[in-house]
Amino acid sequence: KRREFGMIERSTALVVGAGAGVAYGFPTGRRLRRDILDRIESLSSAGIVSLEEARAFGAAFRQSGCISIDEFLQSRTDLNELGKFAIATALMPKEVHGNLFNVDLDAEEHWYEYLFQKMSSDFEDFGLNQLGIVTFNYDRSLEQYLHTALCNKFDRSPVEAAKQLEKLNIVHMHGQLGYLDWQREADVASTRDYKADAAKQAALVRASKDIAVIHEEIPEARLKAALSVVHSAETVFFLEFGYGQTNMERLRVREFRSPEQLIGTAYGLTLRERGAISRSVDEKIRTDMMYDCGMVSLFRNHRGLD
């Protein structure tokens, strides 16, 4: 029996980029550069490297002409490990639980809320939503939101909520800032609460352990899981995604069946830039399917999340 509300029944995939977290306090790639440079000396205070080494890393990154940490580390592979610590140091303070449930957020910005509304009419059926998510972000904000909302809306325990969430396919293509204690992959060595604890060396080590920067090889199992999510979906939404060549190739965008199944945001991109992206993937993402709008508007104007 088809439900009119509260269930995603059409097979749908979300491909999530850095801009999707801005409403919840997370930076875009360009802003992450600033945050890393502003906090570079905290690598020393946390006991990761000496103050001199931290400052040298910051100076090299600042004067590299690179607009993102990924671009910088692609050239400076000798600084990979330190770069991952720097990423964790900048992002961990952004994991603020209260930001996820900010009642002052405009409805058009609060796409976590919109998504949850589309999924959650019945607790027992939550895991039956036909939704998969591939995120290129390191933070765990979406999982934290969904888990918390399930517990509170239905008065269920963290364990019960976790069992429902485990039925969904959520893949962090480049890893994540440690595992939340309810996630099935979690173990003592990799678990981190959702909080800002970047000043602690142990927390930094855990947070950076699973991070992979863009030029590094993605574990085969993770890549396989991501490809399964996107290529089995009837509709794929690209949300604040950068459409970078490496990531497009990893997702095998040229192999999608039909351009009609791919829809994306293209905030701030010119028509010429959208055309170049489309041609780079043999027009499997059409220029007229890339929209200069927010994520909730994108959902609402394209059959929503039905």
C-alpha positions in Angstrom: 0.0 0.0 0.0 1.4 3.4 -1.0 1.8 6.0 1.7 1.0 9.5 0.8 3.4 11.1 3.4 6.4 10.2 5.4 8.1 7.6 3.2 10.5 7.8 0.3 9.3 5.1 -2.0 11.1 6.0 -5.2 14.7 4.8 -5.2 16.7 8.0 -4.5 20.4 8.8 -3.9 21.8 12.0 -2.5 25.4 13.0 -3.3 26.4 15.5 -0.7 29.1 18.2 -1.1 30.7 20.6 1.4 28.2 23.4 0.8 25.4 21.2 2.2 26.7 21.7 5.7 26.9 25.5 5.7 23.5 26.0 7.4 24.8 23.8 10.3 28.0 25.7 10.8 30.4 23.8 8.5 32.7 25.5 6.0 32.9 25.2 2.2 36.3 24.2 0.9 37.5 27.8 0.5 36.3 28.7 4.0 38.0 25.5 5.4 41.3 27.0 4.2 40.8 30.0 6.4 39.7 27.9 9.4 42.8 25.7 9.1 45.1 28.7 8.9 43.4 30.4 11.9 43.8 27.3 14.1 47.2 26.1 12.8 49.0 26.7 16.1 46.5 24.4 17.9 48.3 21.5 16.3 51.2 22.3 18.6 49.1 22.9 21.8 47.4 19.5 21.2 50.9 17.9 21.1 50.7 16.8 17.4 53.8 18.7 16.2 56.1 21.5 17.5 55.0 25.1 17.2 57.7 25.6 14.6 56.5 22.7 12.5 52.9 23.9 12.7 53.8 27.4 11.7 55.9 26.1 8.8 52.9 24.0 7.5 50.7 27.1 7.8 53.1 29.3 5.9 53.5 26.8 3.1 49.7 26.4 2.7 49.0 30.1 3.0 51.6 30.9 0.2 50.8 28.0 -2.0 48.2 29.6 -4.3 45.9 26.7 -3.5 42.3 27.5 -2.7 41.7 24.2 -0.8 43.6 21.9 1.5 43.0 19.0 -0.9 44.6 20.9 -3.8 47.6 21.7 -1.5 48.1 18.1 -0.3 47.8 16.7 -3.8 51.1 18.5 -4.5 52.6 18.2 -1.0 52.0 14.5 -0.3 54.9 14.7 2.2 52.5 16.7 4.4 49.5 14.3 4.1 49.4 13.2 7.8 49.8 16.7 9.2 47.2 18.0 6.7 44.7 15.5 8.0 45.3 16.6 11.6 44.8 20.2 10.4 41.5 19.3 8.7 40.3 17.6 11.9 41.4 20.5 14.0 39.4 22.9 11.9 36.3 20.8 11.6 35.8 19.2 15.0 34.9 22.6 16.7 32.0 22.8 14.1 30.4 19.7 15.4 27.9 21.6 17.7 24.8 19.6 18.4 22.7 22.7 19.0 23.3 23.9 15.4 21.4 20.9 14.0 18.2 21.9 15.8 18.4 25.7 15.4 14.7 26.7 15.3 15.7 30.0 13.7 16.9 28.3 10.5 14.9 29.2 7.5 12.9 26.3 6.2 14.5 26.6 2.8 17.9 26.1 4.4 17.1 23.3 6.9 17.3 20.4 4.5 17.9 17.9 7.3 14.5 18.8 8.7 12.9 18.5 5.3 14.5 15.2 4.7 13.4 13.8 8.1 9.8 15.0 7.5 9.7 13.0 4.3 11.0 9.8 6.0 9.5 9.6 9.4 5.8 9.0 9.6 6.3 5.7 11.3 9.2 4.5 13.4 9.1 0.8 12.4 9.1 1.7 8.7 11.9 4.3 8.8 14.6 1.9 7.6 12.4 1.0 4.6 12.9 4.4 3.0 14.4 3.9 -0.4 17.3 6.3 0.2 21.0 6.1 -0.1 23.5 8.9 0.7 27.1 9.4 -0.5 28.7 12.3 1.3 32.1 13.8 0.5 32.1 15.5 3.9 34.0 14.3 7.0 31.5 15.5 9.6 28.7 13.2 11.0 26.1 15.9 11.3 23.4 14.2 9.2 23.7 10.9 11.1 23.6 12.8 14.4 20.5 14.7 13.3 18.6 11.7 12.1 19.5 9.6 15.2 18.6 12.3 17.6 15.3 13.1 15.9 14.3 9.5 15.8 14.9 9.1 19.5 13.0 12.2 20.4 10.0 12.1 18.0 9.2 8.4 18.8 10.6 8.2 22.4 12.9 5.4 21.4 16.3 4.4 22.9 19.6 5.2 21.1 20.0 1.5 20.3 16.5 1.2 18.7 17.1 4.4 16.6 20.5 3.0 15.6 18.9 -0.2 14.3 16.7 1.8 12.0 19.5 4.0 10.7 21.7 1.0 10.0 19.2 0.0 7.3 20.0 3.0 5.3 23.1 3.2 3.1 25.2 6.3 4.2 28.7 6.2 2.7 31.4 8.7 3.6 33.5 8.6 0.5 36.5 10.3 2.1 36.0 8.9 5.6 34.7 10.7 8.7 35.8 12.3 12.0 35.6 9.1 13.9 32.4 7.0 14.5 29.5 7.9 16.7 29.2 5.3 19.5 25.9 3.9 18.1 27.3 3.2 14.6 27.9 -0.4 13.8 31.5 0.2 12.6 32.4 1.8 16.0 35.0 0.4 18.3 36.7 1.8 21.3 39.7 3.1 19.2 37.5 5.0 16.7 34.6 6.4 18.7 34.1 10.1 19.2 31.1 11.9 20.6 29.5 14.6 18.5 31.3 17.6 20.2 34.1 20.1 19.8 37.1 18.4 21.5 39.9 19.4 19.0 42.2 20.5 21.8 42.7 16.9 22.9 45.4 14.8 21.2 43.6 11.5 21.6 40.4 13.0 20.0 42.4 14.4 17.1 44.1 11.1 16.5 40.7 9.4 16.4 39.2 12.0 14.2 42.0 12.0 11.6 42.5 8.2 11.5 39.8 7.6 8.9 40.2 10.8 6.8 41.3 10.3 3.1 42.2 13.4 1.1 41.1 13.5 -2.5 44.3 12.1 -4.2 44.4 9.1 -2.0 42.9 5.8 -3.0 39.4 5.1 -1.7 39.1 1.7 0.0 37.6 -0.8 -2.4 34.6 -1.7 -0.2 33.7 1.9 0.4 33.9 2.8 -3.3 31.8 -0.3 -4.2 29.2 0.8 -1.6 29.1 4.3 -3.0 28.7 3.2 -6.6 25.9 0.8 -5.6 24.0 3.6 -3.9 24.1 6.0 -6.9 23.8 3.6 -9.8 20.9 1.7 -8.3 18.9 4.9 -7.8 16.1 6.1 -10.0 16.8 9.7 -9.1 20.2 11.2 -8.0 20.4 14.6 -6.4 23.7 16.3 -6.3 23.6 18.7 -3.3 26.1 21.6 -3.1 28.5 19.3 -4.9 31.6 20.8 -6.6 31.5 18.6 -9.7 35.3 18.1 -9.5 36.7 15.8 -12.2 38.2 13.2 -9.8 35.0 12.8 -7.8 32.9 12.6 -11.0 35.2 9.9 -12.3 35.0 8.0 -9.0 31.2 8.0 -9.2 31.4 6.9 -12.9 28.9 9.6 -13.9 29.5 8.8 -17.6 28.0 5.4 -17.0 24.6 6.6 -15.7 21.7 5.3 -17.7 19.8 8.5 -18.4 20.5 12.3 -18.0 16.9 12.6 -16.6 17.9 10.8 -13.4 20.6 13.3 -12.5 19.6 16.6 -10.9 21.8 19.0 -9.0 22.3 22.4 -7.4 24.7 24.8 -9.2 24.6 27.8 -6.9 26.8 30.6 -8.2 27.9 28.7 -11.4 27.5 30.5 -14.7 25.8 29.0 -17.7 29.2 28.5 -19.3 30.6 26.7 -16.3 27.6 24.4 -16.1 28.0 23.6 -19.8 31.6 22.7 -19.2 30.7 20.4 -16.4 28.0 18.7 -18.5 30.4 18.2 -21.4 33.0 16.7 -19.1 30.7 13.8 -18.3 29.3 13.4 -21.9 26.2 15.4 -20.9 25.0 12.8 -18.4 24.3 15.8 -16.2 22.5 18.2 -18.4 23.0 21.9 -18.1 19.2 22.4 -17.7 19.1 20.0 -14.8 21.6 22.0 -12.7 19.8 24.7 -10.8 20.9 27.9 -9.1 18.8 27.3 -6.0 18.9 25.8 -2.5 18.5 22.1 -1.7 15.0 22.2 -0.3 13.8 24.1 -3.4 15.5 21.5 -5.6 13.6 18.7 -3.9 10.3 20.5 -4.0 10.6 21.4 -7.7 11.5 17.9 -8.8 8.9 15.5 -7.3 10.4 16.1 -3.9 11.4 13.0 -2.1 8.5 10.8 -2.8 
